[in-house]
Amino acid sequence: MMMKSDHSFHLVDLSPWPLTGATGAFILTTGIVKWFQEMNMNLFLFGMMIMALTCIQWWRDISREGTFQGLHTSIVAKGLRWGMILFITSEVLFFFSFFWAFFHSSLAPSMEIGLMWPPKGVLPFNPFQVPLLNTIILLGSGVTVTWAHHSIMENNFSQAFLGLLLTVTLGVYFTSLQALEYWEASFTISDSAYGSTFFMATGFHGIHVIIGTTFLTVCLSRHMKSHFSSNHHFGFEAAAWYWHFVDVVWLFLYMSIYWWGG
Amino acid sequence: MAGVIARTAATLARARPPFAASSLHTSSVRAADKLMPDPLDHATGLERKELEAIARGNDDPFMMKVLKRAAGTKDQPTLIPSFHAERLVGCVCHEDAFYINYMWLYKGEPKRCECGYWFKLTKAEDPFKFK
């Protein structure tokens, strides 16, 4: 087999996706401003479409380079692991800022909201109803994704498929329940610091749940196409790590915003 | 809905008798379960070459490891494999050294580091060719 290099690193081929991604992100964020200022979502949706197409084609290329071309040697896989760890760390810091905002407003409630938390007039969710079910759902999905991982490592194709399918199902179930909660909420994002902190924190968490569910769905379809082997399945591991991160953020959200803050 | 999922999960996760042992690592596998592909069989390209080299006993096919020096005397210099007529060598003179002493090593010209150890260039074998 002809080897293009005498080293085990992967120097990637020229690709248009970083440029289309940057352009798409620019259009997306400008579109958000236009949405807020002019009540028009067109630019936002256009930016969303460019980002989605970029993500699909970029990650499709990575799957091709790793699975079909065999360019992901052990040292390349190590680099990918570090990349995912650093990315998840940056996301932890992102959520840290929203928790800071929540505790800033709730530990010393201001005069304007009645020197109390929840503020006067705010009806918070009962933490022992749907939010508790959501907690159980995410914890359960952590179990199913671990089951899927062990099945892959133990060469069990069928059980890995079931574990992944259950995890995705639980993720969709969480998102649906949370959407219903948002619809039924007695307060909005503009209802004092309570509404702001609640919807910013749970809203970004919800986006991450959707991203994680999508990642796991892609893993499910890759698994069905036999992209994974029992030793080499980093795409799945990255999705599982991300999913556990999403679960942990929810636990913090539940304990501080829903339970302590309710 | 939650009850249906819980019951399905319980059914699927119920403990099963272990399957017959084989060279693949299998446990709790039912007779009807499909298996994953064999990792070496599944690999391709450079990744496969790396796995094949490791399977043949060479655990450092890309020569990334730090080599431990041999006697390092003028008569028995440490042999440095290279595919070309020259190679950059970095000598870690002693265990607590806080710098690496780099030097170019040329074919046919054994060289001595300032710390006293000798190096000599040798022809490297292609780690990916079958013998």
Interface residues (C-beta under 8 A of the other chain):
Chain A: M1 M3 D6 H7 S8 F68 Q69 G70 L71 H72 T73 S74 I75 L133 I136 I137 G140 T144 W147 I152 M153 E154 N155 N156 F157 S158 Q159 A160 L162 L166 T169 L170 Y173 S226 F228 S229 S230 N231 H232
Chain B: M1 A2 I5 T8 A9 L12 A13 L24 H25 T26 S27 S28 V29 R30 A32 D33 K34 L35 M36 P37 D38 P39 H42 A43 T44 G45 L46 E47 R48 K49 E50 P61 F62 M64 F83 F128
